């Protein structure tokens, strides 16, 4: 059985969530990687990984996402 895949990308505020909600309304299955990444990062395993590898991005077990992005996306 062939499966078609549609990937929705774009910068913050570009309407990705809106488009995905519209697709859901038409019966498409939607996989939201923002939700999955938040669940993974905020799990105990994710917090342990960040604590070990990027300790400066945690403040009281809260992820400082801007700092994490700066660490991860710079060479």
Secondary structure, 3 states (H helix, E strand, C coil): CCCCCCCCCCCCCCCHHHHHHHHHHCCCCCCCHHHHHHHHHHCHHHHHHHHHHCHHHEECCEECHHHHHHHHCCC
